[in-house]
Amino acid sequence: MSIDTTTAGILALIAIITAVTVVTRFGGVFLMSFVTISSRIESFINTMASSVLIAIITPMAFSGDAGSVAALIVTAVIMLATKKPLPSIAGGIAAAGLVRYAGLTIF
């Protein structure tokens, strides 16, 4: 199946992606309405977001450029020190920008 990259094709893709997103979001809420939230399920839900984030970040730590490694290290240090995500994210973005602006590389 292929969709042309015309205006109509792009709008069709956006509509399909929107529909899939809405169905999965509402579908998850609908299915969870039938589940009794125990402490074990609540713990799973709370840690699921962290595990997805770690799955995205880990490959970047091993194969990323100097900017991404600097961002990872600075974000981790600030998060451990402050326990606040917003300053950590801002620090990581700033570190990546500075390292890339300076043109630093790994090895």
C-alpha positions in Angstrom: 0.0 0.0 0.0 1.3 3.4 -0.8 -0.1 6.9 -0.4 1.0 9.7 -2.8 2.7 12.6 -1.2 0.2 15.1 -2.5 -1.8 17.4 -0.3 -4.7 14.9 -0.2 -2.3 12.0 0.6 -0.6 13.9 3.4 -4.0 14.9 4.9 -5.1 11.2 4.7 -2.0 10.1 6.6 -2.6 12.8 9.2 -6.2 11.6 9.6 -5.1 7.9 9.9 -2.4 8.7 12.5 -4.9 10.8 14.4 -7.5 8.1 14.4 -5.0 5.5 15.5 -3.8 7.7 18.3 -7.4 8.5 19.5 -8.4 4.8 19.4 -5.3 3.7 21.4 -5.7 6.5 24.0 -9.4 6.0 24.5 -9.1 2.2 24.2 -6.6 2.0 27.0 -8.7 4.1 29.3 -11.8 2.0 28.3 -10.0 -1.3 29.0 -8.6 0.0 32.3 -12.1 0.9 33.4 -12.6 -2.9 33.8 -9.5 -3.5 35.8 -9.3 -3.1 39.6 -6.3 -1.0 40.4 -4.3 -2.9 43.0 -1.0 -1.7 44.4 0.9 -4.0 42.1 -0.9 -2.6 39.0 -0.4 0.9 40.2 3.3 0.2 40.6 3.5 -1.2 37.1 1.8 1.9 35.6 4.1 4.2 37.5 7.3 2.5 36.4 6.2 1.9 32.8 6.9 5.5 31.7 10.4 5.2 33.2 11.2 2.0 31.5 10.1 3.4 28.1 12.3 6.5 28.7 15.3 4.3 29.6 14.8 2.1 26.5 15.0 5.3 24.4 18.0 6.8 26.2 20.3 3.8 26.7 21.2 3.3 23.0 21.9 7.0 22.8 24.4 6.7 25.6 26.4 4.0 23.7 26.1 5.2 20.1 25.3 8.9 20.4 27.6 11.8 19.7 29.3 13.9 22.3 26.3 16.2 22.6 23.9 13.4 23.4 26.3 11.9 25.9 26.8 15.3 27.6 23.1 15.8 27.7 22.6 12.4 29.3 25.3 12.9 32.0 24.2 16.5 32.9 20.5 15.4 33.0 21.3 12.5 35.3 23.4 14.6 37.6 20.9 17.4 37.9 18.0 14.9 38.4 19.9 13.1 41.2 20.8 16.4 42.9 17.4 18.2 42.6 14.8 15.4 42.0 13.1 17.8 39.6 12.6 16.9 35.9 12.3 20.4 34.4 15.7 21.8 35.5 17.2 18.4 34.5 15.8 18.6 31.0 16.8 22.2 30.6 20.4 21.4 31.7 20.6 18.5 29.4 19.4 20.5 26.4 21.9 23.3 27.3 24.7 20.8 27.6 24.0 19.2 24.3 23.7 22.6 22.6 27.0 23.8 24.1 29.0 20.7 23.2 27.6 20.7 19.7 28.2 24.4 19.3 31.8 24.0 20.5 32.3 21.1 18.0 33.5 18.6 20.5 33.6 15.0 19.6 34.1 11.7 21.4 37.6 10.3 20.8 
